[in-house]
Amino acid sequence: MKTISALGLMLLLLCSGFTGIAAADDSIDITGAVQDAMTALNVTSETPGLCVLTDAGYVKVNGETTQGCIATLREETGCSVGDGNLLTIHRAVNKPLWFVIFDNGTKDCVYTVYKNRAFNATKVNIDGENATTSEGWNAMKDVLGSDAFTIVTIANAHGYGAPYDFLKCVEFHNHFCPGVTSGYMLADYLLKEYPLGADEKYVVISCPIWCKDDALQVMLDTTVGKRGIFAKNMPAHDEDAIKNAAGIYIVWDGTLGSGTGHVLSFDFDHARNVSDVTKSDFETYPMASRIKMDWGMMPYLDQPETFISTLHTFNVSSAMLKRLELAGVDPYVEIGLVDDPCAIDISGALQDAMATLEVSRDTPGLCVLTDAGYAMVDGNTTECCIGTIERDTGCSISDGNLLPVHRSVDKPLWFAIFDNETKNCVYAVYKDGAFAATEVNIAEENVTAGDGWNATKKALGADAFTIAGVANAWGYGAPNDFLKCVEFHNHLCPGLSSGYLIAGYIRENYPLGAGESYTWIGCPNWCKEDAIQVLLDLTPGKKSLIAKQRSGELFVKEKPLAGILIVWNSTAKSGRGVAFQYDWETACNLSGINSGDFKPPGGTVNPLFWTTRIKGSLGLLPYLDQPGMFVSPTTDEFSVTSEQLDRVKMAGVDPYVELGLEDAPNHCAIDISGALQDAMATLEVSRDSPGLCVLTDAGYAMVDGNTTECCIGTIERDTGCSISNGNLLPVHRSVDKPLWFVIFDNETKDCVYAVYNDGVFTATEVNIAEENVTTGDGWNATKKALGADAFTIAGVANTWGYGAPNDFLKCAEFHNHICPGLTSGYMIAEYVRENYPLGAGESYTWIGCPNWCKEDAIQIHLDLTPGKRSMIVKQREILVDDDRLAGILIIWNGTADSGRGVSFRYDKGESCNLTGVAVDDFSPPGGKSNPLFWTARLKNGFGLLQYLDQPEIIISTEAEFNVTSDQLNRVKMAGVDPYVELGLAESTNVRGDFNGDGKVTSADALILLQVAAGKTAL
């Protein structure tokens, strides 16, 4: 084995004498660089054994081709393409220009690459024997970089005397490897064993794919573009069934329209053996082992039979050839060399159906409908059945005569083979591990007559409407894009046809410009939306199709509204819209049906229900390319703002009203709109004003026995605030409370409070800034203006204005005010979520004892309610200090029938310290009549907002303990102290002993008086 000389390791040639001249303008002059390389190698154009490699002729420099460099290389080195010692290496046009001059006598080469408008050259010894070791290969790789494998393998192959046609394969593949060698041998084997006759050509189904395919393209001119080679990856089940498969090679006679196929194999194990290379070598030293195998296989280039054999020979028809070429077709299954991997044996049922119909794969006018690919069988998907259907029937998705009908995955697998010549079909459905088949004639004259429909329905069951309509539509030559809509909708009906016509009208009259996109508001919605989804790629998931219902217009009006198109310009952040109507009268007249027959007596049990739809659908087929006959704008184009686009998508918003196309229907028994507009005028705000919030008890309150949820929609339309945006807060109230709303301007802190009494709204304006509502005089003014709702409005509105989390506001809505007690509950719930997440089979139970406002937040935040028996609320007759007991959490494991518990404490003292409120201020002299009662709660509530995500500041727990099933039942019972039951406190047997001295005395009575005066709490 040779070693690389010191000179050969590296010679970087820069600056004077060995740096090429930078290109002038857009032309490349490589003369100097070539001469420098020749000098470095100490060779001349007369030196034998020279070889040149270059990517000139493929790459471009400054947008110019580089074929002129080839002439310079020929003139300066004496090497030429014709002599086979100037090899042009295939490269992408955007790769850098390079050339290599190789001296086979010394194995030295100079590699010159053009970068940054200059030539940089490197000299290295690339002896092919050294390249078969990791050390030798790495040394070459360090110098030659990403071109090393190309240069080392091709230069040495030339030096070893590789045949010219082999070098052409290597040039195209741009390196020499065992894979391209196998391709050269396969081509040679094919030419020797299966030579072409007159009018014959090779067609290669390359499966599996590897480097061989580049050699096959060069040697046999079976290029991808000429459809001479089709490359497919090989499924795993094929690899297991066919050892060493190297593809399918077809000798095709274009005159006869038939051919002979040969499955060839290539034995890479033997190729490795003759090269003294193992499989593990490819992992240990991947590049060096490949080079070693290159040299090992070279002596056999003219002996392809050493590694190649024929596994299988078969006849090929034109139909089979077409199938073999198709995507999604396993060629080895197609030719019968590998069993169909499909878990469901559909082939026998297909063949039986074709025998019943007396048809074959070559019968014209066949069509197959199936839900294969959607339906599941025993938990397995069924897309494999598609391939079997294509093979056995000759119908295919690509030919448009195999229609995969959309179904939910829980529906049974079925197929229907339809013969358009006779209009007979066989319907086979898979149940209990077998196919049950039925034959029926579904000609239009049968399925549109009452008796005929009943016979069809009896034969085809729930799939009758699908099969009768879709198969006949296909038979009448319906457009493929229309059939795609029908496949998705899973049946043919006049409603779907209307959607196809609307989409066609849009495409003709409202084409998209740069930066534009469609949004379709399907209102009222009917089957048309499915066609629009398919044809315009507008879907709810992409938020480009919104479907909303309206009061019945379909079949009532001759030209009902059909929806609104918005053409949105994302650059301008604005759009244009148009509303459409659909002419059902014309559609019915052309189809010869009466619109009233769409809703016959008896509904779907009346055959007329179905026959009308089939007749109406088939009658519209001749007019599908004339959408203007049925579709027309019902409005002029109008402008659409970003806010309107958002609004029309919202639930509860009528898009026609929102866009000003119709007046708002007065469904609401209460005219709240005028009061809202007056309030906004008073505040000098509009729908576009930032920082607006609305509070209301609409939806809870009742007026004259009527519910008031309709007012929510009016509020959203008139104010621009909405529940979904988090700036419309429905405040929980009992149904007997008056209806009211508040519009709050967070910029000014002004609000208008309007309450409904005696058939009218009475409104009051007041400023509820924190500095006002937390002072005595300010609170009194607020209370005077807002009455009993003052505490609710002042607390909730400002909390919203301070950016409180939405989940906290949901607690406040339910509790109907903000207070420190509610906040403590929210923080307890957060503490629970952070520190006691549920495991599998676990659930929470909360024992709210002692109970206070916190329970409402825990109900909302953790969905623990008395009604679900997951929240138990009890009071205690025990005085506690400021670090008060707050309740008990039980985490119950339903599987283990046991649980674990933890007792919580709430540090009211720390809560007050953080917010600058004295504990005594919560129970001031005079109680609720003292403004301090309310201002202390507001101040504390606002102050705690910044700590909502830090519950550990005021919430703590005591050690966990075990809970039995009996204990869980006991703590829920009336009269049971949960702390005593769970061993957390000692029992007291003296009822009314509030001070804990074991007696009921005047001291206990004094405590009760203090409680009544609001000076203390139990």
Protein Blocks (a to p, Z undefined) as FASTA:
>chain_A
ZZddfklmpccdehehiaccddehjbccfklmmmmmmmmnopafklghiacddfehjacc
ehiacklmmmmmmmmnopafklopaccddddfkbccddddddfknopacddddeehiacd
ddddfbfklmmpfklmmmmmmmnmmmlmmmmmmmmmmmnopafklmmmmmmnopacfklm
mmmmmmmmmmmmmccdehiacddddddddfklmmmmmmnopafklopaccddddfklmmm
pghiabjcddddfklopacdddddddfklmmmmnopafklmmmmmmlmmmmmmmmmmmmm
mmmmlmgccfbdcdddfklmmmmmpghiafklmnopaccfbfbdfklmmmmmmmmnopaf
klghiacddfehjaccehiacklmmmmmmmmnopafklopaccddddfkbccddddddfk
nopacddddeehiacdddddfbfklmmpfklmmmmmmmnmmmlmmmmmmmmmmmnopafk
lmmmmmmnopacfklmmmmmmmmmmmmmmcccehiacddddddddfklmmmmmmnopafk
lopaccdddddfehkambdcfbdcddddfklopacdddddddfklmmmmnopafklmmcg
hijmlmklmmmmmmmmmmmmmmmmmmmlmgccfbdcddddfklmmmmmpghiafklmnop
accddfbfbdfklmmmmmmmmnopafklghiacddfehjaccehiafklmmmmmmmmnop
afklopaccddddfkbccddddddfknopacddddeehiacdddddfbfklmmcfklmmm
mmmmnmmmlmmmmmmmmmmmnopafklmmmmmmnopacfklmmmmmmmmmmmmmmccceh
iacddddddddfklmmmmmmnopafklopaccdddfbdcdfkdcfbdcddddfklopacd
ddddddfklmmmmnopafklmmcghijmlmklmmmmmmmmmmmmmmmmmmmlmgccdddd
dddfklmmmmmpghiafklmnopaccdfbghianonopacfklmmmmmmmmnopacZZ
